[in-house]
Amino acid sequence: MDIEKSGFNTKLIHGGDYKDPFGSATVPIYQTSTFAFENAEHGAKCFAGESDGYIYTRIGNPTISALEKQIAILENGYGGIAVSSGMAAVTTVYLALLNSGDHVVSTDAIYGPARGIMEKQFCRFGVQSTYINTTNIATIENALRPNTKMLYIETPANPTMEITDLVACAELAHKRGIVLVVDNTFCSPYLQNPLDLGADVVFHSMTKFINGHADVVAGIIVAKEKTLYDKLRSMMIYSGCNMDPHQAYLVLRGLKTLSLRIERAQENAKQIAVFLENHPKVAWVKYPGLKSHPQYELGKRQMRGSGSMISFGLKSGFKGAEILMNNVHLALLAVSLGGVETLIQHPASMTHAKVSAADKLKAGITDDLVRFSVGIEDVADIIDDLKQGLDKV
Ligand code: LCS
C-alpha cells in the first residue's frame, strides 16, 4: 500500500515507517543516549553519513525519527526535525536561516516570546525585524527591504485570530528570494498544509493540537526541500535542542487521535462562537467559522475547517474579562491551547505580557481580549459554564 496516496486518517495511524522486529503495534521508547556500532568501520561510516545507523540520541533516535517521518508525511514535506519545544522550533528556524544584517518581516500578533526572542535577543547579533499586520499583502510588500531574508507568518494569529493569505505571501516572497516560514500551531496539519500553499518551512508547537493532552512540551519543523532541511537539522544537532525519546513516544500516542479531537472540538467551537456572538455582554467575537470574521472567505479557501480557538471581547472590557475568568469552573484558567480540556486566558496580561503596550495595541492584542481554547467536553456544559460566568459580569 502506498501511504503517500492514502487519506489523512490512514496516514495518522500508519504514516510512520517504523517496523518493529517483534511486531509491536506502537513505536517503542528507545530510552538510550547512545547506540553501539557493529565494529569500528561501521562507526566511521555512520559518522561519514555512509550508513544510516543511529549514533547518539541528540543526532537521531528511532522513536524520534518515527515522529519526524510521520509529521513530514502529514505536512507533505521533505523531512521533519523534532525539537524540545515550540520555542526551540522558532529559535532553530531563526538560527539556521538568518545571518547578521538580515531582516525579517513578521505578523505582529504572533505568540509573544516568538517576537520577544527576535526583538530582545537576535537583535544583539544584528538581525533586524519588522512586525506588521500581514492580512494586507500591500503592507507586507511595503515592509520588505533589500536585506529581507525571511517572511514569518502565523495564521490564524495568536491571539487575534487574523488570517494571512499564504498563497499570496509565497508569491511575493519567492519573487524576491525570501524564505516563507509558517507557524501552523493553531491549525495542525489536519486543518492546513502551508507547504502545499507555497511555504518553504512549516513548524508547530506540538505542545498544542498535535499532542493534544496537555502533558508534553514539544516542537517540530518540516522543510519542503532538502537544502533547507539539512540547514535546520544541522542547527538542531549543534544547538542541542533535540527531543527526548519519551517525549516523542507521548506525542506519537496523542497524534493518532488528532482528527477525532479536532473534529469534536471544532463542532463545540462553532456552537460556542454563535452563543458568544449573540450574548448581550459580548462586544465582539473572532472565530474563522463566523461570517463576521474579517477573513472568513480566505479562511474557507486555505483551511479545511475553522478550528477550536476563539477570541472575544466583553462590553465591560478588562474588568468584565477578569470577572469571567474568575468565575468559570469547567474551563481551566490556564495558558497553552489545543488540548482536550477547555482553557481560558487573557493574552494582554499573560501569553503576550512582555510585548510592549504600544506594540500590543498596534497588533490588536487589546485589554478586553479573552482567548478561549475549546476542548472536547459536552458543548452544553461549556456553554452553561460560560453562561453562569457571564451572568456575574
Ligand atoms: N507558536 C505558537 C503559535 C504558540 O502558541 C506557542 C506557545 C509557541 C509557538 C511556542 O511553543 P512552546 O514552546 O510553548 O511549545 N503558545 C502558548 C500559548 O498561547 N499559551 O501558552 C503557550
Residues whose N, C-alpha, C, O or C-beta is under 5 A from the ligand:
A	BS01	LCS	S85 G86 M87 Y111 N158 D183 T185 S205 T207 A218 V335 S336 T351
